[in-house]
Amino acid sequence: MGKVAAKIKVMPNSPDIDLDELQERLENSLPEGAKINGVERKDVAFGLVALFPTVIVPDDAGGTEAVEEAFAEVDGVESVSVENVGRI
Protein backbone atom coordinates (compact mmCIF):
# COMPACT_ATOMS: atom_id res chain seq x y z
CA MET A 1 0.00 0.00 0.00
CA GLY A 2 1.31 3.44 -0.94
CA LYS A 3 1.01 6.80 0.70
CA VAL A 4 -0.81 9.99 -0.20
CA ALA A 5 0.22 13.58 0.47
CA ALA A 6 -2.69 15.96 0.96
CA LYS A 7 -2.48 19.72 1.36
CA ILE A 8 -5.36 20.73 3.61
CA LYS A 9 -6.64 24.26 4.21
CA VAL A 10 -7.58 24.86 7.85
CA MET A 11 -9.38 28.12 8.61
CA PRO A 12 -9.35 29.32 12.22
CA ASN A 13 -12.63 30.70 13.59
CA SER A 14 -11.03 33.98 14.68
CA PRO A 15 -8.05 36.16 13.75
CA ASP A 16 -7.18 36.17 17.48
CA ILE A 17 -6.36 32.43 17.59
CA ASP A 18 -2.78 31.54 18.49
CA LEU A 19 -1.69 29.74 15.32
CA ASP A 20 1.16 27.88 17.04
CA GLU A 21 -1.28 26.40 19.56
CA LEU A 22 -3.77 25.59 16.81
CA GLN A 23 -1.05 23.83 14.81
CA GLU A 24 -0.11 21.78 17.88
CA ARG A 25 -3.76 20.79 18.46
CA LEU A 26 -4.01 19.72 14.80
CA GLU A 27 -0.89 17.55 15.14
CA ASN A 28 -2.27 15.96 18.32
CA SER A 29 -5.61 15.18 16.63
CA LEU A 30 -4.15 13.14 13.76
CA PRO A 31 -5.46 9.59 13.38
CA GLU A 32 -3.00 6.71 13.63
CA GLY A 33 -0.82 6.32 10.55
CA ALA A 34 -1.05 10.00 9.53
CA LYS A 35 1.65 12.63 10.00
CA ILE A 36 2.15 16.28 9.16
CA ASN A 37 5.04 16.99 6.82
CA GLY A 38 5.24 20.78 7.04
CA VAL A 39 2.75 23.62 7.51
CA GLU A 40 2.40 26.80 5.46
CA ARG A 41 0.59 29.92 6.63
CA LYS A 42 -1.16 32.28 4.24
CA ASP A 43 -2.98 35.54 4.89
CA VAL A 44 -6.59 35.24 3.79
CA ALA A 45 -8.46 38.45 4.68
CA PHE A 46 -9.28 40.78 7.57
CA GLY A 47 -6.40 39.51 9.70
CA LEU A 48 -7.25 35.83 9.22
CA VAL A 49 -4.38 33.48 8.48
CA ALA A 50 -5.08 29.99 7.15
CA LEU A 51 -2.92 26.98 7.97
CA PHE A 52 -2.02 24.62 5.14
CA PRO A 53 -0.60 21.42 6.65
CA THR A 54 0.67 18.78 4.23
CA VAL A 55 -0.49 15.49 5.69
CA ILE A 56 0.92 12.08 4.73
CA VAL A 57 -1.66 9.29 5.02
CA PRO A 58 -1.79 5.64 3.92
CA ASP A 59 -3.45 5.14 0.54
CA ASP A 60 -6.47 3.14 1.70
CA ALA A 61 -10.21 3.35 1.15
CA GLY A 62 -10.79 6.30 3.51
CA GLY A 63 -8.13 8.56 2.04
CA THR A 64 -8.02 11.92 3.82
CA GLU A 65 -11.51 11.66 5.31
CA ALA A 66 -10.33 10.63 8.80
CA VAL A 67 -7.85 13.53 8.90
CA GLU A 68 -10.48 16.02 7.71
CA GLU A 69 -12.91 14.85 10.39
CA ALA A 70 -10.22 15.00 13.12
CA PHE A 71 -9.18 18.53 12.10
CA ALA A 72 -12.82 19.70 12.00
CA GLU A 73 -13.25 18.62 15.65
CA VAL A 74 -10.27 20.67 16.87
CA ASP A 75 -11.15 23.65 19.06
CA GLY A 76 -10.69 26.90 17.11
CA VAL A 77 -11.19 25.43 13.62
CA GLU A 78 -13.87 27.06 11.47
CA SER A 79 -13.50 24.95 8.32
CA VAL A 80 -11.35 22.26 6.71
CA SER A 81 -10.96 21.61 2.98
CA VAL A 82 -8.57 19.56 0.87
CA GLU A 83 -6.62 21.74 -1.54
CA ASN A 84 -4.81 18.98 -3.44
CA VAL A 85 -3.87 15.33 -3.16
CA GLY A 86 -1.16 13.27 -4.78
CA ARG A 87 0.48 9.88 -4.39
CA ILE A 88 4.03 9.67 -3.14
C-alpha positions in Angstrom: 0.0 0.0 0.0 1.3 3.4 -0.9 1.0 6.8 0.7 -0.8 10.0 -0.2 0.2 13.6 0.5 -2.7 16.0 1.0 -2.5 19.7 1.4 -5.4 20.7 3.6 -6.6 24.3 4.2 -7.6 24.9 7.9 -9.4 28.1 8.6 -9.3 29.3 12.2 -12.6 30.7 13.6 -11.0 34.0 14.7 -8.0 36.2 13.8 -7.2 36.2 17.5 -6.4 32.4 17.6 -2.8 31.5 18.5 -1.7 29.7 15.3 1.2 27.9 17.0 -1.3 26.4 19.6 -3.8 25.6 16.8 -1.0 23.8 14.8 -0.1 21.8 17.9 -3.8 20.8 18.5 -4.0 19.7 14.8 -0.9 17.5 15.1 -2.3 16.0 18.3 -5.6 15.2 16.6 -4.2 13.1 13.8 -5.5 9.6 13.4 -3.0 6.7 13.6 -0.8 6.3 10.5 -1.1 10.0 9.5 1.6 12.6 10.0 2.1 16.3 9.2 5.0 17.0 6.8 5.2 20.8 7.0 2.8 23.6 7.5 2.4 26.8 5.5 0.6 29.9 6.6 -1.2 32.3 4.2 -3.0 35.5 4.9 -6.6 35.2 3.8 -8.5 38.5 4.7 -9.3 40.8 7.6 -6.4 39.5 9.7 -7.3 35.8 9.2 -4.4 33.5 8.5 -5.1 30.0 7.2 -2.9 27.0 8.0 -2.0 24.6 5.1 -0.6 21.4 6.6 0.7 18.8 4.2 -0.5 15.5 5.7 0.9 12.1 4.7 -1.7 9.3 5.0 -1.8 5.6 3.9 -3.5 5.1 0.5 -6.5 3.1 1.7 -10.2 3.3 1.1 -10.8 6.3 3.5 -8.1 8.6 2.0 -8.0 11.9 3.8 -11.5 11.7 5.3 -10.3 10.6 8.8 -7.9 13.5 8.9 -10.5 16.0 7.7 -12.9 14.8 10.4 -10.2 15.0 13.1 -9.2 18.5 12.1 -12.8 19.7 12.0 -13.2 18.6 15.6 -10.3 20.7 16.9 -11.2 23.7 19.1 -10.7 26.9 17.1 -11.2 25.4 13.6 -13.9 27.1 11.5 -13.5 24.9 8.3 -11.4 22.3 6.7 -11.0 21.6 3.0 -8.6 19.6 0.9 -6.6 21.7 -1.5 -4.8 19.0 -3.4 -3.9 15.3 -3.2 -1.2 13.3 -4.8 0.5 9.9 -4.4 4.0 9.7 -3.1 
